[in-house]
């Protein structure tokens, strides 16, 4: 269970606010989160190990070989406010557990 969250950076953040996004009706939160990530140039912070939260829902065979299951990604990003206000942590999940 120690590997639930993998951090790729440990930035010093100033009173960060967090915006969490999962798909839902119209994917509005995913669209907004992806837009913010692109426009504000968020940096990758880490990700959640999905195998603890999602079950494999099928098997894919390619050339008679079973491939490893693919799980939805759940990633964290951060943005540092150069104006001195609160920084932002952004979470984007491809599916809801």
NUVORO-999765 format. One line per 2 residues: their letters; for each residue x, y, z of C-alpha. Coordinates in Angstrom, 2 decimals, padded with zeros to 5 digits. Layout:
A = X:Y:Z  ...
***
This chain:
XX = 000.00:000.00:000.00  003.03:002.32:000.15
XX = 002.85:002.78:-003.60  -000.69:004.22:-003.74
XX = 000.58:007.64:-004.80  003.75:008.20:-006.81
XX = 005.16:011.70:-006.56  007.41:012.97:-009.35
XX = 008.06:016.37:-007.77  007.96:017.97:-004.32
XX = 007.50:021.66:-005.07  007.15:024.27:-002.33
XX = 003.58:025.46:-002.85  001.95:028.54:-001.38
XX = -001.42:027.68:000.26  -002.49:025.58:-002.72
XX = -006.11:025.19:-003.73  -007.10:021.87:-005.29
XX = -009.34:021.32:-008.29  -010.41:017.69:-008.77
XX = -011.88:016.50:-012.04  -013.54:013.24:-013.11
XX = -015.67:012.47:-016.15  -019.37:013.04:-015.71
XX = -022.31:014.61:-017.47  -020.96:016.30:-020.57
XX = -017.37:015.86:-019.33  -017.47:019.53:-018.30
XX = -014.96:019.15:-015.45  -012.51:017.23:-017.66
XX = -012.78:019.86:-020.40  -012.19:022.70:-017.91
XX = -009.31:020.93:-016.14  -007.60:020.05:-019.42
XX = -008.01:023.64:-020.63  -006.50:025.06:-017.41
XX = -003.64:022.54:-017.53  -002.76:023.61:-021.05
XX = -003.25:027.39:-020.64  -001.46:027.77:-017.30
XX = 001.32:025.29:-018.11  000.80:022.96:-015.14
XX = 003.70:020.65:-014.23  003.28:016.95:-013.45
XX = 003.20:016.26:-009.71  002.31:012.58:-009.40
XX = -000.28:009.89:-009.94  -002.39:007.35:-008.10
XX = -001.68:003.65:-008.67  -004.97:002.59:-010.32
XX = -004.80:-001.16:-009.68  -005.80:-000.59:-006.03
XX = -009.00:001.20:-007.04  -010.11:-000.34:-010.34
XX = -010.78:-003.90:-011.42  -009.74:-005.11:-014.85
XX = -012.94:-005.13:-016.89  -011.77:-007.30:-019.73
XX = -008.94:-009.14:-021.38  -007.18:-008.06:-024.54
XX = -005.34:-010.65:-026.61  -002.98:-009.62:-029.39
XX = -001.29:-012.23:-031.57  -002.51:-014.94:-029.16
XX = -000.85:-013.22:-026.19  -002.86:-011.74:-023.34
XX = -001.81:-008.13:-022.70  -001.55:-006.53:-019.29
XX = -004.78:-004.81:-018.27  -005.02:-001.07:-018.91
XX = -006.40:000.98:-016.02  -007.69:004.56:-016.03
XX = -005.09:007.17:-015.13  -005.45:009.52:-012.15
XX = -002.82:012.26:-012.22  -001.87:015.30:-010.16
XX = -000.42:018.51:-011.59  000.66:021.77:-009.98
XX = 000.88:025.41:-010.97  002.82:028.09:-009.10
XX = 001.17:031.50:-009.02  003.85:034.01:-009.99
XX = 001.64:036.81:-008.65  002.09:035.58:-005.08
XX = -001.42:034.22:-004.51  -002.41:030.62:-003.90
XX = -000.89:027.94:-006.10  -003.11:025.23:-007.61
XX = -003.02:021.45:-007.49  -005.03:019.90:-010.31
XX = -006.26:016.31:-010.23  -007.54:014.71:-013.43
XX = -009.03:011.22:-013.23  -010.00:009.31:-016.36
XX = -012.69:007.37:-014.50  -014.39:007.33:-011.12
X = -013.43:004.51:-008.75
***
